[in-house]
Amino acid sequence: MATIGSLQNFPGFSKESCPQDWFPGSEEVSTGTTLVAVEFADGVVIGADSRTSMGTWVANRVTDKLTPVTDSIFCCRSGSAADTQAITDVVKYKLNFAEIEQGRPASVRDAAMAFKEICYEYRDSLMAGLIVAGYDKSSGGQVWCVPVGGMAVRQPMCIGGSGSTYLYGMMDHMYKENMSKKNCEDLVLQAVTQAIRRDGSSGGCCRMAIITKDGVERKLWLNNELPIKW
């Protein structure tokens, strides 16, 4: 296969004559993803695609964007991968320290506030849109949205990332209060699949986590296993 280096030997070839997105670093890095989280009676269901993009380049097609913060709390990451990974590492440390000091497991609200404080304090430097979801004994399953800028609000259903643009109407229509665990799983899978089909910055696999008092169940659908309905 011809490379940029080998093409330079051809008469009349120049870097300027090629599309600029052929060259890494020639354009501003754009980020995109799809995150979905839904509460049900006994816990939460979260899902995400697995594409990490750099402009028109796919840097990683099997990224795991569902990152454990504690044994029962997860963070869904969108925005700059470097920023969100760094924030998550700091929050993990803070919560671990707080659990030792307080003598109790961290609540989902504790985790959401820890993410919010960092995102707000460094709002001019970070590009991080997060969904914090999990289960604790005091309040059960919870979904907290922490968008760019450092707000924190609890919502029974939350979507995020560039793929969410294509999902607002679908989620408004299909989400119902007090959905069963199975219906939540089906909705999250269908939403991520739809975003992968429509959003150029979302793609790859669908990763899912179901968090309840019994622990965390992880599921994975490869790209060719997604339930595409025409």
C-alpha positions in Angstrom: 0.0 0.0 0.0 1.3 3.4 -0.9 2.3 5.7 2.0 2.7 9.4 2.2 6.5 8.9 2.2 6.5 6.8 -0.9 4.1 9.2 -2.7 6.6 12.0 -2.3 8.7 10.3 -5.1 6.0 10.9 -7.7 6.3 13.9 -10.0 4.0 16.7 -9.0 3.3 15.4 -5.6 3.2 17.9 -2.7 1.8 17.9 0.8 -0.3 20.9 -0.1 -2.0 19.1 -2.9 -3.4 16.4 -0.5 -6.4 16.8 1.9 -5.0 18.1 5.2 -6.7 15.4 7.2 -4.3 12.9 5.7 -1.6 14.3 8.0 -1.7 13.6 11.7 -1.4 16.8 13.7 -2.5 19.0 10.8 -5.8 19.8 12.3 -7.2 20.4 15.8 -8.0 17.2 17.6 -11.8 16.6 17.7 -13.4 14.2 20.2 -16.6 12.2 20.2 -18.4 9.4 21.9 -21.8 8.2 23.0 -22.8 7.6 26.6 -26.1 6.4 28.0 -27.2 5.8 31.6 -30.6 4.8 32.9 -31.8 4.2 36.5 -34.2 1.3 37.3 -35.6 0.0 40.6 -32.6 -2.0 41.8 -29.7 -0.2 40.1 -28.5 1.4 36.9 -27.6 0.4 33.4 -24.8 2.3 31.6 -23.5 1.9 28.1 -21.0 3.5 25.7 -19.5 3.0 22.3 -15.8 2.2 22.0 -14.3 4.7 19.4 -11.6 7.2 20.3 -11.1 9.5 17.4 -8.5 12.2 16.5 -10.1 14.3 13.8 -10.6 11.8 10.9 -8.3 9.2 12.5 -9.6 6.4 14.7 -7.0 6.2 17.5 -8.6 3.3 19.3 -11.7 1.3 18.2 -12.1 -0.8 21.3 -11.7 1.8 24.1 -13.5 1.0 27.5 -15.2 4.3 28.4 -16.9 2.8 31.4 -14.3 3.3 34.1 -14.8 1.9 37.7 -14.2 4.4 40.4 -15.1 2.1 43.3 -16.5 -1.4 43.4 -20.1 -0.1 42.8 -19.6 3.3 41.1 -18.6 3.9 37.5 -17.7 7.0 35.4 -18.7 7.2 31.8 -16.1 9.4 30.0 -16.5 11.7 27.0 -14.4 14.6 25.8 -10.6 14.5 25.9 -9.4 11.0 26.8 -6.4 12.4 28.6 -8.4 14.8 30.7 -11.1 12.3 31.7 -8.5 9.6 32.6 -6.6 12.0 34.8 -9.7 13.3 36.6 -10.9 9.7 37.2 -7.5 8.8 38.7 -7.7 11.8 41.1 -11.2 11.0 42.1 -10.4 7.3 42.8 -7.6 8.5 45.1 -9.9 11.0 46.9 -12.7 8.5 47.4 -10.3 5.8 48.7 -8.9 8.3 51.2 -12.5 9.4 52.2 -13.6 5.9 52.7 -10.7 5.2 55.2 -11.4 8.5 57.0 -15.2 8.1 57.3 -15.2 4.4 57.8 -18.0 3.8 55.2 -18.2 3.2 51.4 -18.4 6.3 49.3 -21.8 7.1 48.0 -22.6 7.9 44.3 -23.3 11.5 45.3 -19.8 11.7 46.9 -18.3 10.5 43.7 -20.4 13.0 41.6 -19.4 15.9 43.8 -15.7 14.9 43.7 -15.9 15.0 39.8 -17.9 18.2 39.8 -15.3 20.0 42.1 -12.4 19.2 39.8 -14.3 19.9 36.5 -15.5 23.3 37.9 -12.2 24.4 39.4 -10.3 23.7 36.1 -13.2 24.4 33.8 -11.0 26.7 31.6 -8.5 23.9 31.0 -10.4 20.7 30.8 -12.7 19.2 28.2 -14.6 16.5 30.1 -18.2 15.5 30.0 -19.0 12.8 32.5 -21.8 10.6 33.7 -21.3 9.2 37.2 -23.5 6.2 37.9 -23.7 3.4 40.5 -25.4 1.9 43.5 -25.2 2.6 47.2 -27.2 1.4 50.2 -28.6 4.8 51.2 -30.1 5.9 47.9 -30.0 2.8 45.6 -29.1 3.2 41.9 -28.3 6.8 40.8 -27.2 8.6 37.7 -25.5 12.0 38.0 -24.6 14.1 35.0 -21.4 16.2 35.2 -21.2 18.2 31.9 -18.4 20.4 30.6 -18.0 23.3 33.1 -18.6 21.4 36.3 -22.3 21.2 37.0 -23.8 18.2 38.8 -27.4 17.1 38.6 -29.1 13.8 39.2 -31.3 12.5 36.4 -33.2 9.2 36.0 -31.9 9.0 32.4 -28.9 10.7 30.9 -27.1 10.8 27.6 -23.8 12.4 26.7 -21.1 12.8 24.0 -21.4 13.8 20.4 -23.7 10.8 19.6 -26.3 12.1 22.0 -27.3 14.7 19.4 -29.0 11.9 17.5 -30.7 10.4 20.5 -32.8 13.1 22.2 -36.0 12.4 20.3 -35.5 8.7 20.6 -34.9 8.8 24.4 -37.8 11.2 25.0 -40.1 8.8 23.1 -38.9 5.5 24.5 -37.9 6.2 28.1 -40.5 5.6 30.7 -40.5 5.8 34.4 -40.0 2.6 36.5 -38.7 0.6 33.5 -37.6 -3.0 34.3 -33.9 -4.0 34.2 -34.4 -5.8 30.8 -36.1 -2.9 29.2 -33.3 -0.5 30.4 -30.7 -2.9 28.9 -32.6 -3.0 25.6 -33.0 0.8 25.5 -29.3 1.5 26.3 -28.2 -1.0 23.6 -30.6 0.4 21.0 -29.5 4.0 21.8 -25.8 3.2 21.5 -26.4 1.3 18.3 -28.3 4.2 16.8 -25.6 6.6 17.6 -22.9 4.3 16.2 -24.9 4.2 12.9 -25.4 8.0 12.7 -22.5 9.7 14.5 -19.1 9.7 12.7 -17.2 10.1 16.0 -19.0 7.1 17.6 -18.3 3.5 16.6 -16.8 0.2 17.4 -18.4 -2.0 20.0 -21.2 -1.4 22.6 -20.0 -1.9 26.2 -22.5 -2.1 29.0 -22.5 -2.4 32.8 -25.4 -3.3 35.0 -24.7 -2.1 38.6 -26.9 -3.4 41.5 -26.5 -4.4 45.1 -25.2 -7.7 43.9 -22.3 -6.2 42.1 -21.4 -5.3 38.5 -22.3 -7.3 35.4 -20.4 -6.4 32.2 -21.6 -7.1 28.7 -20.1 -6.5 25.2 -21.6 -6.5 21.7 -19.1 -6.5 18.9 -19.8 -4.2 15.9 -21.2 -7.1 13.8 -23.5 -8.2 16.7 -25.3 -4.8 17.2 -29.1 -5.1 16.7 -29.4 -2.9 13.6 -33.1 -2.7 12.5 -34.1 -1.3 9.2 
